[in-house]
Amino acid sequence: MFPHIGGASIKMKLSNLTFDKEVKQDILALYGKAIDKEGFIIEKDNPSQRVLTPKGEEIHISEWGGIVKGSEEFIKDDAFVLIELAKKLA
């Protein structure tokens, strides 16, 4: 079964990968990002600048869902956000 959104069938497989905090830090470092003392993702070269979601929200490492392919669009690990992403990619 595939979800139907707006009359269109979306064929998409979402995978759930779990990384420990150390691996997340390594992935973020590849993108020039780090984690501040409060656990928010920040710009490595400008630690006072927190990374924002497309909706302008600061993103805590515990909420981080990934980076959209082909960009540096950080998304939260949230069902509503993932549904919006599915619509966008359809």
Secondary structure, 3 states (H helix, E strand, C coil): CCCEECCEECCCCCCCCCCCHHHHHHHHHHCCEEECCCCEEEECCEEEEECECCCCCECEHHHEEEECCCCCCEEECCHHHHHHHHHHHC
